[in-house]
């Protein structure tokens, strides 16, 4: 892939410079305070995180013996950044060795640098961005709530609008996004960003909750499906013969649907792959090279839900059976595999971002 350039300084701030002698905790707090001041935004809550001292990390819970092969005995959950309001949509930029993620209510995209551990503002304002991805040429794809569109950042930092409507009507609020190996771009369009003034502007829906595909040859947007309530996270199986989509407002429980992928935007053989079975809340999802689904997990907000028992990442095997639970002190909204070997799981979780090395790699 070609390298992803930094956007112009008029829009994207450079990484923050702080003393390398500072402690990690002081460093992160200072970096985020400087970030907030630079962007003109108030700093959100930062949270202390005390990692487990012993190996294997008890936060990495084996629910089925088959998960043991994916748990690294001497790897612990790490908090790499904190002090945000609601983080989402992480994407790994391997050629730059950095992670980008959306801090939606603060209307910015944040950059965490692997080499230095520094965190700073990549883009502000960011049109209340949510899902982020890269296309097959390494360009940044962004789901924007405020403008109700999907954009691509070009190599020179300029922004191209890929889709902002369908059949003459505005999209709702593009949420999650993935690029298939043929170059087609698939994204979900629930109304979450237009439901209030927290993640965008409150506005009426003009289109059903839907999933769309942008054709790589002519750039036209095709309707994939419109029969899910609040379609959210989506990803392909390693061979791209199966598409998984989270139905975020399914009743009584949230679901992951599986579809067989045909040519173009055609899907078939719809079936339930995962049922959250109670107060569990599915959000963003990613598939590893063995076909396991790693799912952002937490409480659905019901009075009976015990968030402390739910928060983190749930792992399901290709048959939909739960095999592992990475317990976090915050609800995980979305996740991505990254790092030099694609075996570091980055978990965007409410106010913080956590990371864990595992013995598998992301499928994409």
CORTA-V285976 format. One record per pair of residues at least 6 apart in sequence whose C-alpha atoms are under 7 Angstrom apart, sorted by the first residue. I is the first residue (numbers start at 0). J is the second residue. If there is no record, write none. Layout:
BEGIN
I_J / I_J
END
This chain:
BEGIN
0_135 / 0_136 / 0_137 / 1_136 / 1_137 / 2_94 / 2_137 / 3_137 / 3_138 / 3_154 / 4_154 / 4_155 / 4_156 / 5_156 / 6_155 / 6_156 / 7_156 / 10_122 / 10_123 / 11_120 / 11_121 / 11_122 / 11_123 / 12_120 / 12_121 / 12_122 / 13_121 / 14_117 / 14_118 / 14_119 / 15_30 / 15_117 / 15_118 / 15_119 / 27_80 / 30_118 / 31_82 / 31_118 / 32_42 / 34_119 / 34_120 / 35_41 / 35_42 / 38_123 / 40_105 / 42_82 / 43_82 / 43_83 / 43_84 / 44_82 / 44_83 / 45_81 / 45_82 / 46_81 / 48_78 / 50_76 / 50_77 / 54_72 / 54_73 / 55_72 / 55_73 / 56_74 / 56_75 / 58_325 / 58_326 / 59_324 / 59_325 / 59_326 / 60_323 / 60_324 / 60_325 / 61_67 / 61_322 / 61_323 / 61_324 / 62_321 / 62_322 / 62_323 / 62_324 / 63_322 / 63_323 / 65_322 / 66_322 / 66_323 / 68_358 / 69_357 / 69_358 / 69_359 / 70_357 / 70_358 / 71_357 / 71_358 / 74_355 / 74_356 / 75_355 / 76_353 / 76_354 / 76_355 / 77_353 / 77_354 / 77_355 / 78_352 / 78_353 / 78_354 / 79_352 / 79_353 / 79_354 / 80_351 / 80_352 / 81_350 / 81_351 / 81_352 / 82_350 / 82_351 / 83_102 / 83_350 / 83_351 / 84_102 / 84_104 / 84_105 / 84_349 / 84_350 / 85_102 / 85_103 / 85_104 / 85_349 / 85_350 / 86_100 / 86_101 / 86_102 / 86_103 / 86_347 / 86_348 / 86_349 / 86_350 / 87_100 / 87_101 / 87_102 / 87_129 / 87_130 / 87_332 / 87_333 / 87_347 / 88_100 / 88_101 / 88_129 / 88_130 / 88_131 / 88_333 / 89_98 / 89_99 / 89_100 / 89_101 / 89_131 / 89_333 / 89_334 / 89_335 / 89_347 / 90_98 / 90_99 / 90_100 / 90_131 / 90_132 / 90_335 / 91_97 / 91_98 / 91_99 / 91_337 / 92_98 / 93_338 / 93_339 / 96_112 / 96_113 / 96_114 / 97_110 / 97_111 / 97_112 / 97_113 / 98_110 / 98_111 / 98_112 / 99_108 / 99_109 / 99_110 / 99_111 / 100_108 / 100_109 / 100_110 / 101_107 / 101_108 / 101_109 / 101_128 / 101_129 / 102_108 / 102_109 / 103_127 / 103_128 / 103_129 / 103_198 / 104_127 / 104_197 / 104_198 / 106_123 / 106_124 / 106_125 / 106_126 / 106_127 / 106_128 / 107_120 / 107_122 / 107_123 / 107_124 / 107_125 / 107_127 / 108_120 / 108_121 / 108_122 / 108_123 / 108_125 / 109_119 / 109_120 / 109_121 / 110_118 / 110_119 / 110_120 / 110_121 / 111_117 / 111_118 / 111_119 / 112_118 / 126_143 / 126_144 / 126_145 / 126_146 / 127_143 / 127_144 / 127_145 / 127_198 / 127_199 / 128_141 / 128_142 / 128_143 / 128_144 / 129_142 / 129_143 / 129_144 / 129_174 / 130_141 / 130_142 / 130_174 / 130_175 / 130_176 / 131_140 / 131_141 / 131_142 / 131_176 / 132_139 / 132_140 / 132_141 / 132_176 / 132_177 / 133_139 / 133_140 / 134_140 / 134_178 / 134_182 / 135_180 / 135_182 / 138_151 / 138_152 / 138_153 / 138_154 / 139_151 / 139_152 / 140_150 / 140_151 / 140_152 / 141_149 / 141_150 / 141_151 / 142_148 / 142_149 / 142_150 / 142_173 / 142_174 / 142_175 / 143_149 / 143_172 / 143_173 / 144_172 / 144_173 / 144_192 / 144_198 / 144_199 / 145_199 / 145_200 / 147_163 / 147_170 / 147_171 / 147_172 / 147_173 / 148_162 / 148_163 / 148_170 / 148_173 / 149_160 / 149_161 / 149_162 / 149_163 / 149_173 / 150_158 / 150_159 / 150_160 / 150_161 / 151_158 / 151_159 / 151_160 / 151_161 / 152_158 / 152_159 / 163_169 / 163_170 / 164_170 / 168_205 / 168_206 / 169_205 / 170_188 / 170_205 / 170_206 / 171_188 / 171_189 / 171_190 / 171_193 / 171_204 / 171_205 / 171_206 / 172_188 / 172_189 / 172_190 / 172_191 / 172_192 / 172_193 / 173_186 / 173_187 / 173_188 / 173_189 / 174_187 / 174_188 / 174_189 / 174_231 / 175_186 / 175_187 / 175_231 / 175_232 / 175_233 / 176_185 / 176_186 / 176_187 / 177_184 / 177_185 / 177_186 / 177_234 / 178_184 / 178_185 / 182_215 / 183_212 / 183_213 / 183_214 / 183_215 / 184_212 / 184_213 / 184_214 / 185_211 / 185_212 / 185_213 / 186_210 / 186_211 / 186_212 / 187_209 / 187_210 / 187_211 / 187_230 / 187_231 / 188_208 / 188_209 / 188_210 / 188_230 / 189_208 / 189_209 / 189_229 / 189_230 / 189_231 / 190_204 / 190_208 / 192_198 / 192_199 / 193_199 / 193_200 / 193_201 / 193_202 / 194_201 / 194_202 / 195_201 / 207_225 / 208_225 / 208_227 / 208_228 / 208_229 / 208_230 / 209_224 / 209_225 / 209_230 / 210_222 / 210_223 / 210_224 / 210_225 / 211_220 / 211_221 / 211_222 / 211_223 / 212_220 / 212_221 / 212_222 / 212_223 / 212_264 / 213_219 / 213_220 / 213_221 / 214_220 / 221_264 / 223_264 / 223_265 / 227_246 / 228_246 / 228_247 / 228_248 / 228_249 / 229_246 / 229_247 / 229_248 / 230_244 / 230_245 / 230_246 / 230_247 / 231_244 / 231_245 / 231_246 / 231_247 / 231_282 / 231_283 / 232_244 / 232_245 / 232_282 / 232_283 / 232_284 / 233_243 / 233_244 / 233_245 / 233_283 / 233_284 / 234_242 / 234_243 / 234_244 / 234_284 / 234_285 / 234_286 / 235_241 / 235_242 / 235_243 / 235_286 / 236_242 / 236_286 / 236_290 / 237_288 / 237_290 / 237_362 / 240_259 / 240_260 / 241_257 / 241_258 / 241_259 / 241_260 / 242_257 / 242_258 / 242_259 / 242_260 / 243_255 / 243_256 / 243_257 / 243_258 / 244_255 / 244_256 / 244_257 / 245_254 / 245_255 / 245_256 / 245_281 / 245_282 / 246_253 / 246_254 / 246_255 / 247_253 / 247_281 / 247_282 / 252_274 / 252_275 / 252_276 / 252_277 / 253_274 / 253_275 / 253_280 / 253_281 / 254_271 / 254_273 / 254_274 / 254_275 / 255_271 / 255_272 / 255_273 / 255_274 / 256_269 / 256_270 / 256_271 / 256_272 / 257_269 / 257_270 / 257_271 / 257_272 / 258_266 / 258_267 / 258_268 / 258_269 / 258_270 / 259_266 / 259_267 / 259_268 / 260_266 / 260_267 / 272_319 / 273_319 / 275_281 / 278_298 / 278_299 / 278_301 / 278_304 / 279_296 / 279_297 / 279_298 / 279_299 / 279_309 / 280_296 / 280_297 / 280_298 / 280_299 / 281_294 / 281_295 / 281_296 / 282_294 / 282_295 / 282_296 / 282_332 / 282_333 / 283_294 / 283_295 / 283_332 / 283_333 / 283_334 / 284_292 / 284_293 / 284_294 / 284_295 / 284_333 / 284_334 / 285_292 / 285_293 / 285_294 / 285_334 / 285_335 / 286_292 / 286_293 / 286_361 / 286_362 / 287_359 / 287_360 / 287_361 / 287_362 / 288_359 / 288_360 / 288_361 / 288_362 / 290_316 / 290_317 / 291_314 / 291_315 / 291_316 / 291_317 / 292_314 / 292_315 / 292_316 / 293_312 / 293_313 / 293_314 / 293_315 / 294_312 / 294_313 / 294_314 / 295_311 / 295_312 / 295_313 / 295_331 / 295_332 / 295_333 / 295_334 / 296_309 / 296_310 / 296_311 / 296_312 / 296_313 / 296_330 / 296_331 / 296_332 / 297_306 / 297_309 / 297_310 / 297_311 / 297_330 / 297_331 / 298_304 / 298_305 / 298_306 / 298_309 / 298_310 / 307_328 / 310_326 / 310_327 / 310_328 / 310_329 / 310_330 / 310_331 / 311_325 / 311_326 / 311_327 / 311_329 / 311_330 / 311_331 / 312_324 / 312_325 / 312_326 / 312_331 / 313_323 / 313_324 / 313_325 / 314_321 / 314_322 / 314_323 / 314_324 / 315_321 / 315_322 / 316_322 / 329_348 / 329_349 / 330_348 / 330_349 / 331_346 / 331_347 / 331_348 / 331_349 / 332_347 / 332_348 / 332_349 / 333_346 / 333_347 / 334_344 / 334_345 / 334_346 / 334_347 / 335_344 / 335_345 / 335_346 / 336_342 / 336_343 / 336_344 / 336_345 / 336_360 / 336_361 / 337_343 / 337_344 / 341_360 / 341_361 / 342_356 / 342_357 / 342_358 / 342_359 / 342_360 / 342_361 / 343_354 / 343_355 / 343_356 / 343_357 / 344_354 / 344_355 / 344_356 / 345_352 / 345_353 / 345_354 / 345_355 / 346_352 / 346_353 / 346_354 / 347_353
END
